[in-house]
Amino acid sequence: MRFAPRATALRRIPVATTIVAQAVLLSLLLTGRTSVAGIIATVGITQSILLALSHHRVGHAADRIADLERDLSVAYLDPVTGLAVRRVAEHHLIDAAGTELTVALIDVDGMHAINTTHTHDGGDRYLADLADRLENASHTGDLVARLGGDEFVLVTPRDPQTLARSLTTALAPPITIDGITRPMRVSIGICRTPGGDPHRALGRADRAMYTAKRRGGGIAHYDPIRDGEPPAPGVRPAVRHRDRRPHRHRTGAS
């Protein structure tokens, strides 16, 4: 903890002050100057009390800071998968300004059916296994994060084709949940983009991902002519992706 050296130094002050005060008092008493010694003793005792209180406050503050730092580190991790959360991915993209990156946005296909068949506990195991595979497909310096729900992102300086091959290999084996083996079905959108703008990077990868989803899954590389540009932040698109999904007819609806 970076506050420890300062806190330790402050904790040593009362001890050093006591030693110095005792030495001065002993010298004054040996020379017969008892009145001066009494005044110095009173001042020394008061100072020691104040320093002890200060030491207590510093120690309490250091402990509180350590607790807050631990809470903050937990807040940046997804509890189901152990991956970084969306805000970490966004900051990573902002910090990469001036650097070309490849961004892959991964979305699970059929997550509702998985939760229905295996309950949400089984769904969480599915997501955790997917997270492990994405980390296996990553290299040192890459970032893997859960954006929310069944959506993930992998950010890397590697070229899109190399990343696509790594993802294909990592996601190929099936997964077994509750004795049932099923394929790891995902739709992936990949784009090559300059860092610094998380909205554009994630938006382009998202548009490519929906192209892959319309094709029935797999990987689609971003094509600006086919996929278009994501709308500016705060602008609601005329037709949202979820509006393009086929509507389910409810039985018994009036």
Salt bridges, closest charged atoms under 4 A:
ASP67 OD1 - ARG70 NH2 2.21
GLU69 OE2 - ARG2 NH1 3.31
ASP78 OD2 - ARG146 NH1 3.16
GLU90 OE2 - ARG86 NE 3.08
GLU100 OE1 - ARG192 NE 4.00
ASP107 OD2 - LYS213 NZ 2.82
ASP109 OD1 - LYS213 NZ 2.47
ASP129 OD2 - ARG133 NE 2.61
ASP142 OD2 - ARG158 NH2 2.76
ASP178 OD2 - HIS118 ND1 3.31
ASP178 OD1 - ARG125 NH2 2.73
ASP206 OD2 - HIS241 NE2 3.45
ASP227 OD2 - ARG226 NH2 2.75
GLU229 OE2 - ARG204 NH2 2.68
ASP243 OD2 - ARG240 NE 3.02
